[in-house]
Amino acid sequence: FLRVVRAALMINQALLLSGRSVGGGGVKVQTRPTVFTVLLKFNLRQTRKSRFAPIHGKTRALCRWPVSGHLLFTVLRREESQKSKVKMSSVDLEKLQMTGAGRAIAVLTSGGDAQGMNAAVRAVTRMGIYVGAKVYLIYEGYQGLVDGGDNIKLAHWHSVTNIIQQGGTVIGSARCKAFTTREGRLAAAFNLVKKGITNLCVCGGDGSLTGANVFRTEWSGLLEELIQKGRITDTLAKQHNHLNIVGLGLWAPSTTTSAATDMTIGADSALHRIMEIIDAIMTTAQSHQRTFVLEVMGRHCGYLALVSALASGADWLFIPEDPPQEGWEDRMCARLEASRKGSRLNIIIIAEGAIDINGKPISSTYVKDLVVERLGYDTRVTVLGHVQRGGTPSAFDRILSSKLGVEAVVALMEASPDTPACAIGLSGNHAVRLPLMECVEMTKLVQKAMNEKRFDEAIKLRGGSFENNWNIYKLLAFQKPAQSQSNFSLAILNVGAPAAGMNAAVRSAVRLALAHGHKVYAVNDGFEGLARGAVFEMEWHMVAGWTGQGGSLLGTKRTLPNKNMEKTVETIAKLNISALLVIGGFEGYEGVLQLFEARSHYDELCIPMCVIPATISNNVPGTDFSLGADTAVNAAMEGCDKIKQSATGTKRRVFVVETMGGFCGYLATSTGIAVGADAAYIFEEPFNIHDLKTNVEHLSEKMKKDIQRGLVLRNEKCHENYTTDFIHRLYSSEGKGIFDCRVNVLGHLQQGGEPSPFDRNFGTKLGVRAIQWISERLTENFRQERVFANSPETACVLGLNRKVISFIPVTELKDVTDFEHRMPKVQWWFKLRPMLKMLAKYQTSFCEYVPGEIEHVTRRSISIDSGF
């Protein structure tokens, strides 16, 4: 809507005035002879993204713009249709349980396996049953579809119990030559019609989805052929005259990656496996001063190699999309030799499909022999192979698969004969529907560009995130002397509780700032250390190896600057600090807000200040994700997996597990989805004793049947009186004779451990973006031989919102922040709660659920950096 209005503005080339703020919402129209005036009301976020700042009022601003009549009509009609679409979608979802009656859905997994497939199968099965449809599991992929018989089995709720934590696919996968033939597809069509199945969910890669689309296109012809051969009747053919197809997740983590979706099922888990091995190898490499060449999967795509190199700080990287130029051997050896100053090891990462500029393959053995011959370093090769496909899925993959599985069922229920086949992908935090063949064609364009040696274009076709990762890796991989000294100095500090990813952000910030010619100070122990002068100057090599280390190597404390404001200002003045980069949680945001508000008393505080959110609670306003939250969810998930496993073979048992997070329920909710919890109690969703009693009765009914174990999560501050001990006693008492109950407090294990691949990469990217922003603000606000920055736009939180990294003034965030409970007033993840309850077999309302929209896959749509 805003894009259309802005287009209208450009056409009219007029901006009349900005008016006073008003309440309410909507669009008003005033008629004039030749133009209409649109009174557009922005909420705070929309205003922030535009080039118009709010004038007055807390949350609304009003602008009057002249727009031509035809364009205004188009704008208004589009807005009305969008509103009605959301409203109708919500209402329709309440009717899904009726629309699913009499319909049948089948789900299969095809091609290579990936961690997270089981979570997807579970979500499709349970959502399908929830909406009243019959759900069939097709074993052994397309081969099972062709063979039929026992390979197509009716699923029940308990058919997918306790599979969310398992890797691979429990329904099997196989590459099927028969399905590529007309005869094979004819047999598949007969098997589906025989079971009454007209909705098919395919979890697979490009080949699997292309095959599904061919199958759908031929469906009518296949039915006609079956009638002619007397295998089905005319009536039966009419009842099944259309086949709906949905592709799930666009899975392809190891060989190709689709630019159409931010992430594919299994990619994050594959990165977890790679980083676990790199971390282990680095310890032994350091002991013996060795060089290691690690070969990762990626015959045609360097995604896994690129992200693992960025997350590990590898010295050299080979990817198919950007072959090294002639003479790369000399440059690589010089780089390795230079990096040994201050380091005892080298890491080289190579994608299995790596080639040189002439298209000749580069093998890991060749690279190893080259290093030994030219440098004499003790060098070893490790080929990771299929270990990258194995193991338990990461929390991200479990949640992603669950979201995409639910959306796939909704898409199938809403599909009509005119609806094109779609694939369910991820855009920001939301599931979206992507035209299936557009996704496949975009992937083929990448390969075509690589075959024709248009490598720059191939990188762009991989998407904005891939291109950004590649540029950042080249920026940070080795030291580049600053072209000139800037005379600016900045201080970097950690504030609040430790969070994984803090050190990655510090590393990238320090190195880029030095490359820009700035002097960089590191501060021990947060604002308290800044007040007492615990500051030292940083150099390039001092942050080597920081990316993979957990906690805070600088040290961090929760102390706010108001406690020592005078001393803090003295330190800033003494060291002539020109900018502050604060990496921390809610205290980091609150501390910078205090410094901003103190600018009226201290000119020394009129400097650019940036907050990089870093907290396991994910409660910093202005961002969807904070550094450390992903690592914490994985730690909590792994703990819950082991707790559930401990009851294997014993009598029925329910575990009550307490998570951290303060008042924010993100950690409990995300962990609950990832481990298949039966309930997750959080502060944001009030509950009473009647709700607790209902939950106990619900769980008791499940435990009387096939369920052996139950898991109940409780956020540490979800209720003042209903403590973890109270809930444990309640479940123990009410479940007596059906199950026994145990209590576990996960505690600080959620705060420890090495950062996840996401947090390493995210921290690296945020550190780079923060320094770029600070450098721009320093240049803009340098006047009369000093930096003077006193506008609200010079004290910001750096956040990821949907797919966009943005800088939001700390003052703007005051009105959307609950300071008493230390969290934003509105949180995006709360919309995941109905899915959590549905997957636990609660009759929950989906009226707030808004189905994914169709997003076309174009060069423009893939150019936005997804932030990963």
N, C-alpha and C positions, 0 to 999 in steps of 0.2 A: 504493500500500500504506500509506504513512504517513498519507495523508488519511483512509483508512478507520479506522486505529487512533486517530487524533485524534478522529474522530467518535464512536468507541466511548468514548473518555475523557470527552467532553462528556456523553454519555448517562449514564454511570456516576457522573460528577462525583466522581471519587476519584483521588487520586494517593498511593500508599502511601509509597514511598521510592525513593531513588536508591542503587544498590549499587555495589560495587567493579567495576573494569573486568576483563574476561576476554578471552581470545583466541577464535578460531573465529568462526563465524557461524551464522545460521539462527534459528529460533524454537522455543522449548521451551514445553511446556504442562504445568501442574500442575492436577490435577483437584480441585475442591472441590464441596460439595453444590450451591451455587447460582451460583458464579462460577468462571471460570478465571483463572489469572494468566499473563499473557503476559510472557515474558522476552525483551525485544527488544534486539537488538544493533545499535547504530548505527555506521556508519563515521564518520570525523571530519566529513565534509561534511554528512551527514544530521543529525548532532548539532548542527552549527552552525546549520542552518536551523531547527531546532526551538527551543523556548524553554528547553531543558535543556542546560546546559553540561557538557562531559565532566568527570568527577571525578578520575580517575586514569588512568594508562596513556597510551601514545603515540597509539594510533589507535582504541581502542574504548571504549565506555562502555555500561553495562548499567542498564536501568531495569525495574522491576516495576510493572505496571499491572493492576488488576482490570478485566476486560471480561466482559460477559454472554456466556453460552455460545453463543447463536445468532450473535451478532456475531463472536465469536472464530472460529467454524466458517467463517463467510463470509470473514473475513480470511485464514485459513490456506488455504482452498481457492483464493482469488484468488492468493495468493503462489505456491502450487504450480503453478497454471495458467500464471502468468507465467514461472516458471522453466522449465517444460517447453516453453513457447512459444519462448523464446529458444534453448533447447537444440535443439529440433526444427528451428527455422529455420536454425540453423547447419549441422546435419547435412543438411537438405534442400538447402541451397545447394551442398553438395558433389555432390549428385546432379543439379544443374541441367543439366549437360552431357548427361545421359541424358534428362531430361524434355523438353528442347528438341528432341530428335530427332523428325523427322516433322511438326513444327509450323512455322507460317509467321507472321511478324510484318511488318506494314507500317507505315511512318511517313510522315506528311505534315505540312506546315506550312501554316497557313490564316490568312486575315485579313491584318492589317498585319504587316510584317516587323519584326524586332528583332535587335539585336546579341546573339549568343549562341545563336541558333537552329542555326547550323551545328555548334557544339559539342554541342548536344543530339542532332542527327541523327547525328553521329559516334559519340556514346556509345551510343545505342540500337542502331545498326548493329553496332558491335563487340561489345557485350555480347550481342546476339542471336546473332551468329555464335559467340561464345564458349560459349554454352549449347547450341549444336548446332542452332539453328533456322535456317530460311531467312529472310532479311530482304529485303523489297522497299522500294524508295524510290518514293513516289508524287509525281510532278512536278505542279506547278501546283495544289496543294491539292485541295479537293473537286472542282474542275473536272476535274482529271486522274483522280480516282476515278470520276467519272461517264463521262468519255470513254474511259477504259481504254486498250488498245493499248500503244503505246510509252511512255505516261505512267506505267506501272507496270513498273519494271525491277528485276530481281534484283540485289542489291548484293553486293559482295565486300569483303574487308578493305581493299583499296587504293582502293575507290570513294570513301572518305571521308578519304583521306590529304591532309594539308596544307590542310585547310579550317577548322581550329579558330580561326585568326586572322582569318578573313574575316568581314566584316559581312553583314547581310542573310541570305538563305537560298539556297544553291546549288541546291536542288530546286524553287525557285520557290513563289510563293504567289499566290492569286487569290481574289477574292470571287465566289462561285458562286451565281447565282440558281436554276440547275437543281436543285441539291441541296435547295433548300427545298420542292421539289415531290415528290409520291409517285413520279412517273415517273423523276425524277432519282435518287432513292434506290434504286429498283428496278434501274436500270442499274448503280449503284455496287455493289449486292449481287451482281449477276451477275458483275461484273468481279472481285470478291474471291473468290467461290466458284470461278470458273474458274482462279484461281491457287492455290487451296487455303488462302487467308488467313482466319483466324478471330481474329486478334489485331491490334488497330489502336491505334496511338499517335498522338494528335493534339496538335500544338503550336500553340495558338491562344488567343484570348480567349474572353470569355463566349459570344459568338454561335457560335463554332466548337464549343465544348464542349457547348452546348445542342443544336446540330445533331447532334453525335455521340451524345448520349444518346437523342435521338429515333430515330436510325438503329438503335441497339442495341435499343430498345424494340420497334420494328417488325420486327426481323430475322426472327422466325418467320413473320410474315404475308407478308413479302417473298419468303421461300423458297417458301411455299405458292403464291403467285401465279406464281412462276417455273416451278413444277412444272405448274400448270394450263395455262400457255402453252407447255409443252413445251420450255422452254429449258434446264432441268436435270432430272436423273432423281431419283427417290425416294431412291435409294441415296446419291447425291451430297448431297442435302439433309440426310440423317441424319448424314453425316460432318461436316457443317458446321452443325449445328443450333444453335450458340450463338456469339455474337460478344462477345469481351472488348474493352472500351474503357478506355484510360487517357489522361487529359489531362495534358499536360506543362507544368509551370511556370506555368500560369495567366497567360500573357503578356498584358500590357496596360499598358505603361509610360506611354503618352502620353495616354490618354484616361481610363481607369479604373484603379484599383488594387484588388486583392482583399485584403480584410482577413483572409482565411483563411490567407494565407501571409505570412511576414515580408518576402519580396522576390520579385518576378517577374523572369523572364528579360528582360534589356534595360533595366531601370530604372536600374541602376547605370551602365551605359554612357551612357545618355541624360544622366544627371547629369554625367558626365565631359565630354560635349560642351558642356553648358550652362556649366559652371565654366570651361572653357578660354576660352569666348567672354567671359564676365564678367571674367575676369582680364585679357584683352586690352583690353576696353573701359575698364576702370578706369584703365589707364595713360594712354590718350588723354583720358579725362574729366578726369583730374587735371591734365593739361597745360593744358587750356583752361577749367578750372573749369566743366565742363558737367554737366547732369543727363541721365541716360539712362533711357529707359523700355524695358524688355526684355519682350517677349511670348514666353512659352514654351507648349508644348503642354499641353493639359488642358481639353478641352471640358466634361467633367463632374467632373473630379477635380483638385484643386490640389496633388497630391503633389510633382510636379517643381518647381512654383513655390515651395512651402513649404520643401523641403529646400535648394534653391538659394539662397533668401533667408536661411535660417539659416546656410548655409555661406559666404555672401558678406558677411553683415552688412548686407543691404539696408535702406534707410531706410523703405520702405513696401512693402506686399504686398497684392495682391488675389487671393483664391481663391474658387471657387464655393461652398465649404462654409460660409463665414462672411462674407456680404456686409457692407460697411460701413454703419453707421447714417446716418440723415439728417444732413446737415451735414458729411459726411466731407471735402468739398473744403476747408473752412476748417481742419480739424484737420490734414490732410495738408500743406497749405502752411505751416502754423505749424511742423510737425515738420521739414520740409525746411529752413526758414529757421534753426531752432535748431541743426540738425546742421551747418550751414555754419561754425559757430564751431569752429575747429580742424580743418576739413576743406575740401577744394577741390572736392568732387564730391558728387552724389547718385545713388543707384541705386534705381529703382522696378521691381519685378518684378510682372508681371500674367499670370495664367493666361488662356488664350484664351477660356475660358468664364466669366470674371468678370462678376458682376451686382451691382446695388445691392439694397437691402433690399426694393424693390418688384418685383424681378425684371427690371429694365431692364438690358440689356447695358452694360458699361463697356469702352470700346475704348481701345487704347493711344494712338490719335490724340487722343481727347478728353482724356486725362490730360496729354499733351504740351501741348496748347493751353491747358489750365488753368494749368499751371506758367508758361508763357510770359506769359500775360495777367496773372496775379496777382503773380508774383515777378520777372518779367523775366529769368529765367535762360535761358542758351543751352541748349536742350533738343533731344535727338534720340531717335528711335524705332528700335529694332532688333527685327525679328521673326525669331526663330530658325528657325521652320518645320521642314522635314524634315531639317535638319542633325542634329537630335536623334536621328533614327533611324539615321543613317549612321555610317560609320567602323568601326574595329576594336573588337571587344568588350573590355571591361575584364577584368582578371584575375578579379574576383569573378564576373562573368557566365560566364566560361569554366568556372570550377570549379563554380559552381552548376549550369550546364547539364549538365556531366558527371555530377555526383552524381544529379541528377534523372533523367537518361537511363538510368543504370544501374538505379536503383530502379524505373523504369517497366517495364523488361524483367522484373525479379524479380516485380513485381506481376502482370504478364501471365502469367508461368509458374505463379504460385501461384493464379491466378483459377479459380473454378469457376462453373457456371451460376447459382449462388445469390449469387455475389459482386457487390455493387453496383458500378456504374461509379465510378471514383475519379479524382481529379486528384492529381498528385504536387506537394507544396509543401515549403516550408522552415520548420522550427520550430527556432529556435536554430541549431545547426550540423548538424542532422539532417534527412534527407528523411523526410517523413511522407505518409500516404495520407489524402486528404480526400474525403469523399463529394461527388461531382462537382456534383450539383444543389444541395447545401447551400451550396457556394461561390457558385454563380450567384445563388441566392436572396438571399444576404447582400449581394451587390453591388447587386441590385435594390432592397433595403430602403433603401440609402443614397440612391439616386436618388429613391425615393418620399418619403423624409423631406425632401429638398431641394425637391421639387415642392410639398410641403405646407408649406414654409417652417419646418420643424422643424430649424433649422440646428444647434442644440446637439446634438441627437440624431444628426444626420448626421455630425458630427465624431467622436462616440463610436463610431458604426458603422464608421468608417474604421479603427478599431483603436487600441490603447493607444499605439503608437509615434507615429501621426499626431497624436493629441491632445496628447501630451507635446511633440512638436516645435512645435506651434502655441503652446502655453503658454510654452515657453522662448523662442521668437521674440519674443512680446509682452513678455516679461520683459526682454530684452536690447536690443531695437531702439532704445530711446531712454532718456535719463537720467531717472530718477525720484528726486526728493530723498528722503533717508532720513527716516522719520517721527521718529526720535530717534537720538542717538548712543549706541552700546552700551558705550563705554569698553573694548572689546576690540580687540586688534590682532593681525594675523596676518601671517606672512611666507611668500612664495611663491618657490620656487627650482626650477631645473632641475638634474638630476643625471645623470651618465653621458654617453653619446654623444648627439649631437643626433638628434632624430626628428621627422618631419613630424607636425603636430597639437599639438605642445607649445604653440605660440603661441595656438592656438584655445582650449586649456584655460586658459591664463593669462588671456586676454581675458575669458572668461565668468566665471571665478573672481573676478577683480578687480571687475568690474561688479556682480556679485551681492553681493559682500562690502560694497561701498560702499553699495548699496541697503539692506543690513541695518544700516548705521550703523557698520560696523567701520572701523578704520584699517588700510590695506593697505600692507605693505612688499614691495618686490621685491628679490631678492638676485642679484647678479652672480656667476657662476662657481660655483654650487652650494655645497656645504658648505665649500669653501675660502674662498669669498667671505663666507659667514656668519661664519667664524672671524675674518677680518680686517676685518669691519665694512663690507663693500662693499654697503651697503643704502640704498635710497632709497624715499621715499613715492610711491605711485601715485595717479593721478587718472583719472576716467572717460575723458577724451579721449585719454589717453596710449596706450591700447590700440586705438584706432581703426585698422581695416585690418589687424589682426594675424592674422585668421582664415586668410587665404590665403597667408601667408608661411611658407616652410619653415625648417628649422633651429631654432635657439633664439635669440631676440632678447635674452633675459636673459643668455645665456652659460651654458655648462655645463662641468663637469669631473668626472672619475671619482673624485676624492679622497673618502675616507670620513671621517666625523666623529671616529673614534677617534684619528686622527693629530693633531687639534687640539681635543680635547674641552674643555679648560679655556677656550680662547679662544671656542669656540662658545657655551659656557654664559655667558661674560661678555657677549657680544653680546645674547643672549636676555634676560639680566637688565637690561642697560643700556637696551634699547628697550622693555622690559616686554612682550615678545612672548607672546601668549596661546595661539597655535596655529601649527602648521607645515603647509604644503601642499607636498609634494615631488612633482614631476612628473619621472619618469625611469625608467630601466631597472633591471636587477638591482642596480646600485649604490644606486639609490633605496630599494629594498626593504631591502637589507643595511644601509644607513645608518640608516634609521628603526629597524631591529631593534637596532642598536648604541645608539642614543639611548634606546630603551625599556629595554634592559638596564642602562643607566647611571643610570636613575631612582633606584636605591637609593643612589647617591652624590650626586646633584644634584636638589634639589627643583625647580629651574628647568625641568627636563625633564619634570615632571609636568603636561604640557599635551597637548591633543588633537593627534595627528599623523596625517596621511592621505597615502597614496601613490597617485598616478595613474600606472599603468604606461604607459611610453612608451619603446619601443625597437623597432628594425627586426627584432631577433632573435625577438621574441615569446616570451621566455623567463622572464617574471616569474611567480612562483607566485601562484595565487589568481585568475587570469583566463584566459579563452580567447583574448582578443585584447588586444594592446597598441597604443597609439597609434603610428603610423608603420609598422606591419607591412604594412598594406594598400598604402600608398604605395610601400614598398620592393618588394613583390611585383610591382606594376605597372611599376616602373622596371626590375626584372630581366627581366620578361616582354617589355617593349618592346625591351630590349637583345638578348634572344635572338631575337626576331622579325627584327630587322635583321641579326643574324649569320646566321640561316638564309637570309634573302633574298639575302645577299651571294654565296651559292653558286649562285644561279639561273643556269642555262645552262652551268655548268662541269661538270667530271667529278664523280663521286660523292665526297662529302666528309662527314666526321664532325667535329663540333666538341665539344671538351671545355671546359666553361664552369665556372668557380669562382664560387660565391656566398658572401656573408657569412653571419653568423648565429652565430658562435662554435661551440659544441658542439651548438646546437639546430638541428635539421633542418627547421624549419617553412618557412623561406624557400626552401630547395632543393626541398622536396616540393611546396609550393603552386605555385612557378614551373614545376616539372616538369609538373604537371597542366595548367597554363594554356598551356604552349607545346607540349604533346604530346611530351615528352622520351622518349627510349628507355631511359634509366636515370637515377636520382638517388641518389648515394651519400651517406649520412648517418651520423652517429655512433651514433644510437639503434638502428640496424639493422646489427649487426656483419657484416662480409664478409671473405673471404679471397681468396687468389690463384685458387682454383678457381672462386669466384663471378665474379671478374673475367674469367677465361678463358671461362666459360659465356656471359657477357654479350657478349664480343667475337664469339664464334662465332654467337650469336643475331643480332647486328647484321649480321654478314657475310652470313648467309643472307638477311636482308631486303634488303640492298644489292645482292645478285646479281640481284634481280627488278626490281620497279618503283620501289623507294625510291631517291631521289637524294641525300637529305641525312639525316644522323643527328645527334642532339643528346644529349650526356651531361652531366649536372650533377653537380658535386661540392661538398658543403659544405666550407668552408675547414678545418674541424677534424675531418673525418669519420674520419681514420685517421692515425696518427703516421708510418707508413712509406709508405703508398700515397698519395703526394702527387699534386697535379695534374700535375706534370711526369712522374711515374712512369706515371700512367694514360695520359697523352698518348703516351708512348713505347711503352707496351704496345699500345695501339690502333693506333698507326702501324705497329708491327712485325707484329702479327698480321693486320692488314687489308691488308697490302702486296699490290698487284695487284688489290684489290677496291675500296678507297677510300683516299684520303689523309686526313690528320688535322691539325687546327689547334687551338690552345689559346687561350682568352680568359679573362682575370680581370676580372670586372665591377667589383670594387672599390667605391669610395665613391660612384659614381653611384647606388647603391642607397639612399644616405643623403640625397641631395640632392633638389632639385626642390620644386615646390609640393605641398602636401598633397592627397591624393585627396578627393573629396567625402565618403567614409566617414570619413576621419580628421578632417576639419574638423567634421563633424557630431558624431562620437563624442567628440572633444575638448571641444566646446562643452557637450555633455550631461554629460560626466564632471566638468567644471569646476563646473557648476551643482550637480550632486548632491553633490560634495565640500564645497562651501560650506554647503549645507543641513545636511549631517551635522555639520560643524564647529560651526555655529551652535547646533545642538541640544546637542552635547557641552559647549560653553562655558556654556550656560545651566544644564545639569544639574550641572556640576562647579564652579559658582561659589559659594563660601562664604567667609565671613569676609573679604570684600573682595578675594578673589583666586581665581584658577582653580587647582584642584588635582585633576588627573586622573591617577590611577596604576593603574587597572585595565587588563587586557589589551585590553578592548574600546575603549579610547581611542587605540590606535595600530594602524591598519588599512590594508590594501590595498583599494582600490576596484576591483572587478573585474566583468567581464561573464561570467557562467556560464550557458550555454544562453541563456535569454531574460531572466535576472534580473540586475539590477545589485545587487551585495551588498558589504558591508564585512566583511572577514575579518581578525581579529587577526593581526599579524605573527608572534606567538609560535606560533599554531596552525599556521602554514605551515612552521615549521622542519622538522617531521617528514616533510613531503611534498616537501622541497626537496633537490636534489643540489647542495650548495655547491661541491664540487670542480669540477663541470662547469657550474655556474651555470645551472640550469634545474630545472623541476619533474620529479619522478620519473615521473609519469604524465601523458601529454599526449594530448588528444582527437584531434588531427589525425593521429596515427599510424595510425588506422583508415582513412585515405584511401590508405595505401600499396598495398593490394591492387588498388584501382581504377587507380592509376597504372601498375602492372605489367600489368594486364589490357589496358588501352588501348594498351600498347606491345607486345602480342601475346605476353606471357609466360604460361606455364601456371602460374598462381599459385593458391594456396589462398585460398578465400573463407570458411574456417571461422570466422573472427573477425567476419565481416560479419553484423550484425543488421538484418534488413529493417525498413523503416519501419512504424510502427503506424498503425492507423486513428485519426484525431483528428476528432471531430465539430466542425462549425463552429457555434458558438453565440455569443451576446452575451458570455458569460463568457470563452469561449476567446479572443476577440479583444481582451479588455480588458487583457492583459498587454503591457507595453511591451517590444518586441523588442530595444530597445537601439540600433537604427539611427537 
